[in-house]
Amino acid sequence: MTGIGTLAQVDPRGKTVLLRLDLNSPMDPSSKEILDDKRFREHLPTIRHLSESRLVILTHQSRPGKKDFTTLSAHAEKLSHLLGQSVTYVEDIIGACAREALRAEKPGGILMLENVRFAAEENLTLSPEAAAKTHLVRVLSSMADLFVNDAFGTAHRSQPTVVGLPLAMRSVGGLLMEKEVANLSRVLSGAPRPVCFVLGGTKVDDSIGVARHVLEAEIADTVIVTGVVANVFLAAAGHRIGDPCLHLIEKLEYTGEIGKAKDLLARYPGKILIPETVAVRKGTKRAEVPVTDIPKDLPVLDIGTGAVEKMEACIGRSGTVVFNGPAGVFEDPEFALGTHELLRAASRAKFSVVGGGHTAAVIEKMGLTGRFTHISTGGGACIEFLTGKKLPAIEALELSKKKFG
């Protein structure tokens, strides 16, 4: 566990608390309706823990230039519904309206300030020291007694409300932040052996970074690769993966990752499990082929049954399974087999961690949420943590503990 302050170490009752959340959610671009409230639900324990404080919520939706970069009125309404308590939306961040609303607030009340990324300074990438000197942080820190960062999903960002506030005022991690750090730290040290990482999806560079770190540090006993990640490893192993797969790798700018995958296969023989069979679409049906005979003109859409069985057996022997990214085009029922079966196998492990994102959504749809030890709320932050990098938000909270006690 890193040296961040926790809510158990402070008494927030009667105090004004700035609470940084990550409520960035899928939205309908026309109606502005929030389509998935999972992130809201994950933060409820922290919000309820602060029920005797004057609570000021800082959060964001999307970023400048995106279609869903919008105000937070719908977010305040959604949170009000989930809490069963009024959350006052303030169409301001550090202006007179925000300060007046805070002055009128009583202990137990909750304000949600406007999308913090409406403030230009919040979109800068800064060191904690530089972020603490921004006008945004100086004004926000003057408005409250304590800062609580519960936004693990933004922990890999070096933005003012993430890294600047901890250097400007007493700061601790929220309950979700604490849970994320504890579970992911356990993966890197002290997890039940053997440890198996299942790396799939399309983020090949991130997955190769994780594979390299966990193999070099002897954190993982086995790394299983699926999805586009597997296609890169198949190419690295000398298999012809077909033109559609090669074109996708080029489009995603991952051609350079093939050499890195080849290096890992050479350095860690027997440690990286690549599929021996894959699934393609022939006509309108699923067809399975060995990786030595992938059709030149067809994309690989899933791992094959033979690969599933071999990977399931490996997962079944593991005490810890870390799962990040689907095994194929799971949105199509014909090609969801690999993703579904490997997730079912992973859910039976003694200690199981999921990297969030698409995989978390699949798990929820399958009704398996309660069977995993931990499902991360931060895709990018989770991946960076597992590559052994120090996350800016965690580092800032550690600095705050040293500075303010």
C-alpha positions in Angstrom: 0.0 0.0 0.0 1.4 3.4 -0.9 1.8 6.1 1.7 -1.3 8.2 0.9 -3.5 9.6 3.6 -7.0 8.0 4.1 -10.4 9.0 5.3 -9.8 7.0 8.5 -7.0 9.4 9.4 -9.1 12.6 9.3 -12.3 13.9 10.9 -14.3 15.6 8.1 -17.4 16.3 10.3 -18.5 20.0 10.0 -15.7 20.8 7.6 -15.9 22.0 4.0 -14.6 19.2 1.8 -13.6 19.4 -1.8 -14.3 15.9 -3.3 -12.7 15.0 -6.7 -14.8 12.3 -8.4 -14.6 10.7 -11.9 -18.2 10.9 -13.1 -17.2 11.0 -16.8 -19.8 8.7 -18.4 -21.3 7.7 -21.7 -24.0 10.2 -22.7 -26.6 10.4 -25.5 -25.3 13.3 -27.6 -28.8 14.7 -28.4 -30.7 14.2 -25.2 -27.6 14.6 -22.9 -28.9 11.6 -20.9 -26.4 9.6 -18.9 -26.4 6.0 -20.4 -24.4 4.2 -17.7 -24.2 5.2 -14.0 -21.6 2.7 -12.9 -19.0 5.3 -12.0 -21.6 7.2 -9.9 -22.4 4.0 -7.9 -18.7 3.3 -7.2 -18.3 6.7 -5.5 -21.4 6.4 -3.3 -19.6 4.9 -0.2 -17.2 7.9 -0.1 -19.9 10.5 -0.5 -21.9 8.8 2.3 -18.9 8.7 4.5 -18.7 12.5 4.2 -22.4 13.0 5.0 -21.7 15.4 7.9 -19.5 17.7 5.8 -20.2 20.6 3.6 -19.4 18.7 0.4 -18.3 20.4 -2.8 -17.9 17.9 -5.7 -15.4 18.5 -8.4 -15.7 16.4 -11.5 -15.6 16.5 -15.3 -17.3 15.2 -18.4 -15.2 14.5 -21.5 -12.8 17.1 -22.8 -12.8 20.2 -25.1 -13.6 19.3 -28.7 -15.6 16.2 -28.0 -19.4 15.9 -28.6 -20.1 15.0 -25.0 -18.1 17.9 -23.5 -21.0 19.4 -21.6 -22.4 20.8 -18.4 -23.0 18.7 -15.3 -26.7 19.4 -14.7 -27.5 15.8 -15.7 -24.8 14.5 -13.4 -26.1 16.4 -10.4 -29.6 15.0 -11.1 -28.3 11.4 -11.5 -26.4 11.6 -8.3 -29.4 13.1 -6.4 -31.5 10.1 -7.6 -28.9 7.5 -6.5 -28.2 9.2 -3.1 -31.9 10.0 -2.4 -30.7 13.5 -1.4 -30.6 16.8 -3.2 -27.3 17.6 -5.0 -27.2 21.3 -5.9 -25.7 22.0 -9.4 -23.8 25.2 -9.5 -23.2 26.6 -13.0 -19.8 28.0 -11.9 -16.4 26.8 -10.7 -14.5 29.5 -8.9 -16.6 32.6 -9.5 -19.0 34.6 -7.2 -21.8 32.1 -7.8 -19.8 29.2 -6.5 -18.6 31.1 -3.5 -22.1 32.3 -2.6 -23.5 28.8 -3.0 -20.9 27.5 -0.6 -21.5 30.2 2.0 -25.2 29.2 2.0 -24.5 25.5 2.4 -25.0 23.7 5.7 -23.2 20.6 7.0 -24.8 17.6 5.2 -25.4 19.6 2.0 -23.8 18.7 -1.4 -22.8 21.1 -4.2 -21.6 20.0 -7.6 -19.6 22.7 -9.3 -19.5 23.0 -13.1 -17.4 20.7 -15.3 -13.8 21.5 -14.1 -12.5 21.1 -17.6 -14.5 24.3 -18.6 -11.6 26.0 -16.8 -8.7 26.3 -19.2 -6.0 25.6 -16.6 -7.5 22.2 -15.8 -6.6 21.0 -19.3 -2.9 21.7 -18.8 -0.4 18.9 -17.9 1.6 20.3 -15.0 3.9 19.2 -12.2 2.3 19.2 -8.8 4.3 22.3 -7.8 3.2 24.2 -11.0 -0.4 23.0 -10.7 -0.5 24.3 -7.1 0.3 27.8 -8.3 -2.6 28.0 -10.8 -5.4 30.4 -10.2 -7.9 27.5 -10.3 -6.1 25.6 -7.4 -5.4 28.8 -5.4 -9.1 29.8 -5.4 -10.5 26.2 -4.9 -8.1 25.5 -2.0 -9.2 28.8 -0.3 -12.8 27.6 -0.3 -12.4 24.4 1.8 -10.6 22.7 4.7 -9.9 19.3 3.2 -9.4 17.8 -0.3 -10.4 14.2 -0.9 -9.4 12.6 -4.2 -11.6 9.6 -5.0 -11.1 9.8 -8.8 -8.9 6.9 -9.6 -10.0 7.0 -13.2 -8.0 10.3 -13.6 -5.1 9.2 -11.4 -2.8 9.0 -14.4 -3.5 12.7 -15.3 -1.2 15.6 -14.2 -4.0 18.2 -14.1 -4.5 20.9 -11.5 -7.4 19.4 -9.5 -5.7 16.0 -9.5 -2.1 17.0 -8.6 -2.2 20.6 -7.6 -4.8 20.6 -4.8 -2.9 18.0 -2.7 0.1 20.4 -2.5 -2.1 23.4 -1.6 -4.1 21.8 1.3 -4.5 18.8 3.5 -5.5 15.9 1.2 -6.4 12.2 1.5 -7.7 9.5 -0.8 -11.3 8.5 -0.8 -12.6 5.0 -0.2 -12.6 4.1 -3.9 -9.1 5.4 -4.4 -8.0 3.5 -1.3 -9.6 0.2 -2.6 -8.1 0.6 -6.1 -4.6 1.2 -4.7 -4.8 -1.6 -2.2 -6.0 -4.2 -4.7 -3.7 -3.2 -7.5 -0.7 -3.0 -5.1 -1.5 -6.6 -4.0 -1.3 -7.8 -7.7 2.3 -6.4 -7.8 3.3 -7.8 -4.4 1.8 -10.6 -2.3 -0.9 -12.0 -4.7 -1.6 -15.8 -4.5 0.6 -17.7 -6.9 0.6 -18.7 -9.7 -0.2 -15.3 -11.2 -1.7 -15.2 -14.7 -2.3 -12.0 -16.8 -4.8 -12.1 -19.6 -4.2 -9.2 -22.0 -6.5 -8.6 -24.9 -8.4 -5.8 -26.6 -6.8 -3.3 -29.0 -4.4 -1.4 -26.8 -1.3 -3.3 -27.8 1.3 -0.8 -26.6 -0.2 -0.7 -23.1 -0.5 -4.5 -23.0 3.1 -5.0 -24.1 4.2 -2.5 -21.4 2.3 -4.5 -18.7 3.6 -7.9 -20.0 7.2 -6.6 -20.0 7.0 -5.3 -16.5 5.3 -8.3 -14.9 7.6 -10.7 -16.5 10.8 -8.8 -15.8 9.8 -8.3 -12.2 8.6 -11.9 -11.9 5.2 -10.8 -10.8 3.5 -13.0 -13.4 4.1 -16.7 -14.0 2.1 -16.6 -17.3 0.8 -14.0 -19.7 -2.0 -15.0 -22.0 -2.6 -12.8 -25.1 -5.9 -12.5 -27.0 -7.6 -9.9 -29.2 -5.5 -7.6 -31.3 -2.7 -8.1 -28.8 -2.6 -11.8 -29.8 -2.5 -10.8 -33.5 0.7 -8.8 -32.9 2.2 -11.7 -31.0 1.2 -14.2 -33.7 2.9 -12.0 -36.3 6.0 -11.8 -34.0 6.0 -15.6 -33.8 6.2 -15.8 -37.6 2.5 -16.6 -38.4 0.8 -15.0 -41.4 -2.2 -13.2 -39.8 -3.9 -12.0 -43.0 -4.2 -8.7 -44.7 -7.2 -7.3 -42.6 -5.3 -7.9 -39.4 -2.1 -6.3 -40.7 -4.0 -3.3 -42.0 -5.7 -2.8 -38.6 -2.3 -3.0 -36.8 -0.9 -0.4 -39.3 -4.0 1.8 -38.8 -3.6 1.7 -35.0 0.1 2.5 -35.5 1.2 -0.7 -33.8 3.6 -2.1 -36.5 6.5 -1.2 -34.2 5.0 -3.3 -31.4 5.7 -6.6 -33.4 9.4 -6.3 -32.8 8.8 -5.7 -29.0 6.5 -8.8 -28.9 9.2 -10.8 -30.7 11.7 -9.7 -28.1 9.4 -10.8 -25.2 8.8 -14.2 -26.8 12.5 -14.8 -27.1 13.3 -13.6 -23.6 10.5 -15.5 -21.8 10.0 -18.8 -23.6 7.0 -20.7 -22.3 5.8 -17.8 -20.3 3.6 -16.2 -23.0 0.6 -18.2 -24.2 -0.6 -17.3 -27.7 -3.7 -18.8 -29.3 -3.2 -21.9 -31.5 -6.6 -21.6 -33.1 -8.6 -18.5 -34.1 -12.1 -17.8 -35.4 -13.0 -16.0 -38.7 -16.3 -15.4 -40.5 -16.8 -17.5 -43.6 -20.0 -16.4 -45.3 -22.3 -15.6 -42.3 -20.9 -18.3 -39.9 -18.1 -18.6 -37.5 -15.3 -20.8 -38.7 -12.2 -21.9 -36.7 -8.8 -22.4 -38.2 -5.3 -23.1 -36.8 -3.0 -20.1 -36.7 -0.8 -21.8 -39.3 -3.7 -21.5 -41.8 -5.3 -18.0 -41.3 -7.1 -17.0 -44.5 -5.2 -14.1 -46.3 -8.4 -12.1 -46.8 -10.3 -12.6 -43.6 -10.0 -10.8 -40.2 -9.5 -12.7 -37.0 -12.5 -12.0 -34.8 -12.0 -14.3 -31.8 -9.8 -17.0 -30.4 -10.8 -20.6 -31.3 -12.3 -23.3 -29.1 -8.9 -25.1 -28.9 -7.2 -21.9 -27.7 -10.1 -21.3 -25.2 -9.6 -24.8 -23.6 -5.8 -24.4 -23.3 -6.2 -20.9 -21.8 -9.0 -21.9 -19.4 -6.7 -24.7 -18.1 -3.9 -22.2 -17.4 -6.3 -19.8 -15.7 -7.8 -22.7 -13.7 -4.3 -23.5 -12.3 -3.7 -19.8 -11.2 -4.3 -18.4 -7.8 -4.4 -14.8 -9.2 -5.8 -13.7 -12.5 -5.6 -10.2 -13.9 -7.9 -9.7 -16.9 -7.6 -6.7 -19.2 -9.3 -6.5 -22.6 -11.7 -8.8 -24.5 -10.6 -11.8 -26.6 -12.5 -10.9 -29.7 -15.4 -8.9 -31.2 -17.6 -9.8 -28.2 -20.4 -7.4 -29.4 -21.2 -10.1 -32.1 -22.6 -13.2 -30.3 -20.9 -15.4 -32.9 -17.5 -14.1 -31.7 -18.1 -13.6 -27.9 -17.1 -17.2 -27.0 -13.5 -16.5 -26.1 -14.3 -13.4 -24.0 -17.2 -15.1 -22.1 -15.4 -18.4 -21.4 -12.2 -16.8 -20.2 -14.1 -14.4 -18.0 -16.0 -17.3 -16.4 -12.7 -19.1 -15.8 -11.1 -16.0 -14.3 -14.1 -15.4 -12.0 -13.3 -18.7 -10.2 -9.8 -17.6 -9.2 -8.9 -17.0 -5.6 -7.9 -13.4 -6.3 -9.2 -11.8 -9.5 -8.7 -8.3 -10.8 -10.3 -6.8 -14.0 -8.9 -3.7 -15.7 -12.2 -1.9 -16.3 -13.4 -0.5 -19.6 -15.2 -2.8 -22.1 -14.4 -5.9 -20.0 -16.2 -4.5 -16.9 -19.3 -3.8 -19.1 -19.2 -7.4 -20.4 -18.9 -8.8 -16.8 -21.9 -6.7 -15.7 -24.0 -7.9 -18.6 -23.0 -11.6 -17.8 -24.1 -11.1 -14.2 -20.6 -12.0 -12.9 -19.7 -8.7 -11.1 -19.9 -10.1 -7.6 -17.6 -13.0 -8.4 -14.5 -10.9 -9.1 -12.3 -9.7 -6.3 -11.9 -6.2 -7.8 -13.1 -4.5 -11.0 -11.1 -1.3 -11.6 -12.9 1.9 -12.5 -9.9 3.3 -14.3 -8.8 1.7 -17.6 -5.8 4.0 -18.3 -4.9 4.5 -14.7 -5.1 0.7 -14.0 -2.8 -0.1 -16.9 -0.2 2.5 -15.9 -0.2 1.2 -12.4 0.3 -2.4 -13.6 3.3 -1.3 -15.7 5.0 -0.2 -12.5 4.6 3.6 -13.1 4.0 5.9 -10.2 0.6 7.6 -10.9 0.6 11.4 -10.6 -2.5 11.5 -8.3 -1.0 8.9 -6.0 2.4 10.7 -5.9 0.6 14.0 -5.2 -1.3 12.5 -2.3 1.9 11.0 -0.9 3.5 14.5 -1.1 0.5 16.0 0.7 0.8 13.5 3.5 4.5 14.5 4.0 3.7 18.2 3.8 0.5 18.4 5.9 0.8 15.3 8.1 
